[in-house]
Structure formats: structure tokens, C-alpha cells
Amino acid sequence: MSEGSSGTGLALGRTRSENRPRWVLDTNVVLDWLIFDDAAMRAPGASLQDGLARWIATAAMREEALEVAARAVFSKRGPANALCDRVAQGYARYAQHIASTAPSSLICADPDDQMFIDLALQQEAQWLLTRDKALLALASPALARGLRIARPQDIDIAAWLAA
């Protein structure tokens, strides 16, 4: 199956041995999808909802997303408990929970983001979706380990589905 891109975005690529690629989503991407209905997360979110990809996450990732969703800055989107319910339901429905992760040899400049790269490498995820500069800076060394790190708007869902 094609690993290449058709168009301007990056193709998501599937392998024959795993017809549902594993994705790691950082906290802001999760919130973009589950709370903000961000246009860049519509296609990746639909792929997860349709079972075409598998979102993997840890309890620490879920807790961080819930803590961020409860912040007062998001009150324009609704009451904190309603936002947290949306996030919790998204994790419960779509995420495959991984009990723990081992530290990886790839070190993120932001210690708070280390858990995302650790999980992605330990579980041999195909994609880590993020807009975080510290994680995006690891794209080249991560690719050498088989992990693609990209912003949601830079992946080409249509090319992946056509592959």
C-alpha cells in the first residue's frame, strides 16, 4: 500500500499487517476534535469514529485533557462539566487505553509532552497528531523509528483511504 502522498498533505499510510493504524493525539488535538470541531480534525476524527484508525492513549493523557477542558478559558464553549463529559465520552468511546509506557530514547524539549512520544514509540504508532512545536521538532528522528509526527491539517486522509 502506498506510503506516498497525493496532493499537498501527507498520506497516512496503512500496512497489511495492521489494517487499523495506531494514532496518538496530543491534548490540544483531542480538544480540537472533541470540543472545538476544528476543521483540520474533521477527517481524522471521522476516521477514528469509523474505525479506520485506532487512537491509543494512557490514563495520564485522559486526565490531562480533562484538566485542560475544565479551565475557565473554555467557558464560552459551555460549562466545564459538560466539556469534560464530552472529552471523557470521546476517550471512553474511541481510545484504546494503554496501561503504562516506558521512557523512550527520544527526548522532547517539553517534559509535559514526553508521554505522547513515549507512547507512540512504545506502541509503534504510525502517527502522532499534534500542533505542539516541541513534538513537531521530533518529526525527523521519529520518522527514522517509523513514527510520523504531523499537524492534523498536513495529513491527507483521502490519499490514505484510497490506498
C-alpha positions as CSV (number, residue, x, y, z in Angstrom):
1,M,0.0,0.0,0.0
2,S,1.2,3.5,-0.7
3,E,3.1,5.5,1.8
4,G,3.3,8.4,-0.6
5,S,1.2,11.5,-0.8
6,S,-1.3,12.6,-3.4
7,G,-1.8,16.3,-3.1
8,T,-0.3,18.6,-0.6
9,G,-0.9,16.6,2.6
10,L,1.0,13.7,3.9
11,A,-0.6,10.3,3.2
12,L,-1.4,8.4,6.4
13,G,-0.2,5.0,5.1
14,R,-1.5,1.6,6.2
15,T,0.3,-1.6,6.5
16,R,-1.0,-5.0,5.5
17,S,-0.3,-6.5,9.0
18,E,-2.3,-3.8,10.7
19,N,-5.3,-2.6,8.9
20,R,-6.1,-0.1,11.6
21,P,-3.1,2.1,12.2
22,R,-2.4,3.4,15.7
23,W,-2.5,7.1,16.3
24,V,-1.5,9.2,19.3
25,L,-3.3,12.5,19.7
26,D,-1.9,15.2,21.9
27,T,-4.2,17.1,24.3
28,N,-4.8,20.1,22.0
29,V,-5.6,17.9,19.1
30,V,-8.1,16.0,21.2
31,L,-9.8,19.2,22.3
32,D,-9.8,20.5,18.7
33,W,-11.7,17.3,17.8
34,L,-14.0,16.7,20.7
35,I,-14.8,20.3,21.8
36,F,-13.9,22.8,19.1
37,D,-14.9,20.9,16.0
38,D,-11.8,22.2,14.3
39,A,-11.9,21.7,10.5
40,A,-8.4,20.1,10.5
41,M,-9.7,17.4,12.8
42,R,-12.9,16.6,11.0
43,A,-11.4,14.0,8.6
44,P,-9.0,12.4,11.2
45,G,-11.9,12.4,13.7
46,A,-14.2,10.7,11.2
47,S,-11.5,8.1,10.5
48,L,-11.4,7.3,14.2
49,Q,-15.1,7.3,14.6
50,D,-15.5,4.9,11.6
51,G,-12.9,2.5,13.0
52,L,-10.4,3.1,10.2
53,A,-7.7,4.1,12.7
54,R,-7.1,3.3,16.3
55,W,-6.5,6.1,18.8
56,I,-4.2,4.9,21.7
57,A,-3.9,6.8,24.9
58,T,-2.9,6.5,28.6
59,A,-4.8,7.4,31.7
60,A,-2.4,10.4,32.2
61,M,-3.3,11.7,28.7
62,R,-7.0,11.4,29.5
63,E,-6.5,13.2,32.9
64,E,-4.5,16.0,31.2
65,A,-7.3,16.5,28.6
66,L,-10.0,16.6,31.3
67,E,-7.9,19.1,33.3
68,V,-7.4,21.4,30.3
69,A,-11.1,21.1,29.3
70,A,-12.1,22.3,32.7
71,R,-10.2,25.5,32.5
72,A,-12.1,28.8,32.7
73,V,-10.7,29.9,29.4
74,F,-13.1,27.5,27.7
75,S,-16.2,28.7,29.5
76,K,-17.5,30.2,26.2
77,R,-17.9,26.7,24.9
78,G,-20.1,25.6,27.8
79,P,-19.9,24.6,31.4
80,A,-16.8,22.9,32.5
81,N,-18.6,19.7,33.5
82,A,-20.3,19.5,30.0
83,L,-16.9,19.9,28.3
84,C,-15.3,17.4,30.5
85,D,-18.1,14.9,29.8
86,R,-17.5,15.3,26.0
87,V,-13.8,14.6,26.5
88,A,-14.4,11.7,28.8
89,Q,-17.0,10.2,26.4
90,G,-14.6,10.6,23.5
91,Y,-11.9,8.8,25.4
92,A,-14.3,6.0,26.5
93,R,-15.7,5.5,23.1
94,Y,-12.8,5.9,20.7
95,A,-9.5,5.5,22.6
96,Q,-7.7,2.2,23.3
97,H,-6.3,2.6,26.7
98,I,-2.7,1.5,27.3
99,A,-1.8,0.8,30.9
100,S,1.7,2.4,31.0
101,T,4.5,3.4,28.9
102,A,8.3,3.0,29.1
103,P,10.5,6.0,28.6
104,S,11.8,6.3,25.0
105,S,15.2,7.3,23.9
106,L,13.7,10.3,22.0
107,I,13.5,13.2,24.4
108,C,11.0,16.0,24.0
109,A,12.1,19.6,24.9
110,D,8.8,19.9,26.8
111,P,8.6,17.4,29.6
112,D,4.8,17.6,29.7
113,D,4.7,16.3,26.1
114,Q,7.1,13.4,26.7
115,M,4.3,11.0,27.4
116,F,3.0,11.3,23.8
117,I,6.3,10.5,22.2
118,D,6.9,7.6,24.7
119,L,3.5,6.0,24.0
120,A,3.8,6.5,20.2
121,L,7.2,4.8,20.0
122,Q,6.5,2.1,22.6
123,Q,3.3,1.1,20.8
124,E,4.7,1.5,17.3
125,A,2.1,4.1,16.4
126,Q,2.1,5.2,12.8
127,W,1.1,8.8,13.6
128,L,1.3,11.3,16.4
129,L,-1.0,14.2,15.6
130,T,0.0,17.5,17.2
131,R,0.4,21.2,16.7
132,D,3.0,21.4,19.5
133,K,6.3,22.8,18.4
134,A,8.3,20.6,20.8
135,L,6.7,17.5,19.4
136,L,6.9,18.6,15.8
137,A,10.6,19.2,16.3
138,L,11.0,15.5,16.8
139,A,9.5,14.6,13.4
140,S,12.7,13.7,11.6
141,P,14.3,11.5,14.4
142,A,10.8,9.9,15.0
143,L,10.5,9.1,11.3
144,A,13.7,7.1,11.5
145,R,11.9,5.0,14.1
146,G,8.8,4.6,11.9
147,L,6.6,7.3,13.5
148,R,5.2,10.2,11.6
149,I,4.6,13.4,13.6
150,A,2.4,15.9,11.9
151,R,-0.2,18.6,12.3
152,P,-3.7,17.4,11.5
153,Q,-4.0,19.8,8.6
154,D,-0.9,18.3,7.0
155,I,-2.2,14.7,6.7
156,D,-4.0,13.5,3.6
157,I,-6.9,11.3,4.7
158,A,-8.3,11.0,1.1
159,A,-5.0,9.5,-0.1
160,W,-4.8,7.2,2.8
161,L,-8.4,5.9,2.3
162,A,-7.7,5.4,-1.5
163,A,-4.6,3.4,-0.8
